[in-house]
Each structure stands twice: as C-alpha cells, then as structure tokens.
C-alpha cells in the first residue's frame, strides 16, 4: 500500500485562483508541477504524480508535447527563417487581423 505525502516545497511560485483567471494556474516549472501531487511508498521513494487534468493539459500544451512531428518541423523552419532575417516568409500582424476580420 503506497504512502501518500509530500516531503519538500517547490522553488517555483504557486498562484491561487484569486490571483489568476485559471483555477489551476501555476508558474510552470516541472518541479512545481510534480511537487503538488507526488506520492511516495513507505520507504520514501516517489512512485507516482497526480495533478488535476486541466493542469496536465496546460503543461502538455505549454511544452509542446501535443505537437506532431510536422508541426515541430514547421516551428523549427520558422525559427530558422526569423534568425536568418527572412521576413518575407512571415505575414504582418495587421494583414492577418484583416484576413481574420478582427
């Protein structure tokens, strides 16, 4: 039977739902996220991490873990274009807003 408990506090900052618009908003550091729900066995060895589903989704999206290989390649190409100064490969924000009607 696992022992459930926490043995340390994270170095990251935890914000409450009153401080943010999202009820599970936490400054996204891996240590902070893992600290919130680490479960230990009786010997003190970490065995699993439990976090709220919405926070898990936020974590996945923040770190791009939900991106396909094609999307990752496209992002890498855009980054290379930006670093090389190839601005012609980008659309101006004003043009995009016009196209989207916003």
N, C-alpha and C positions, 0 to 999 in steps of 0.2 A: 504494500500500500504506500503510495507516494506521500511525502510530507510537503505541505504547501506553505510557502513563506518567502519572505524577502530578506536578504541579508546585507544589502547596501542601497545607497541612494544614488541616482544618476547625477552626472555633472551637468547635463542639459537642463534647460528651463522648462518646467511644466506649466502650461497656462490653462486656467479653468474656462468653462463655457461662458462665464460672465466677461472674460477678457477677450474672447473671440466669438465669431459667429458660428463656429463649428463646435458641437458639444464634445468632440474627442480631440480637438486641436492640441497638438504637442509640437514643440520645436523638434523637427525630425532629425534626431540622431539615433543611430542604431542602439546605442547604449540606453537612451531614454526609453525607446520603444520596448526593448527587451526587459528592462528593469520592471516595467509595470506589471508583468504577469509571469515572471519566471517561477516555475515550480521545481522544487528540489526533492530528492529522495532523502531517506533518513540519514544518510551519510553526508548530506550537504551538496551532493553533486547535482547540477542542473539537469533536468530531464525533459522539460518542455516549456514553451512560451505560449501564453494565452493573451490575446489582445482583442478588443472589440472589432467586429467585422469592418465597420466603416473606417476605422483607423488602419486596418490592414490594407484596404483598398487604397486609401490615401498614400500609404507607404509604397505600395506597388507602383502607383502612378507617378509619385514623386521621383522615384529612382529608375523609371522607365522599364520596369520588369515586365510590363504588359506589351511592350513593343515587339513587332515582328522583325525578322532579320532585314526585310526590305525597308521598313521604317528606320531602323538603326543605320542602314547604309545611306538612306536619303539624308538623315541628320548629319552624318559624317561628311557627306558631299557638301551640304550647305555650310557647315563649319569651315571646310577647306576653302570654299568659294569666298566666304567672308574674310578669312585670314589672308587670302591672296588678293583681296580688293576687287574681286569680280562682282561689282554691284549690279551689273546688268542681269544677273541671274535671280535678282530679287524683285518683288513688287513693292512699290511705295505704299505705306500705310493708308495714305489718302485715297489711292487708287483702289485698294482692297475694300476700304469702307464704302466707296461709291458703288463698287461691284456688288457688295452685300446689302447695300441700301441702309446702312447705319450711319 
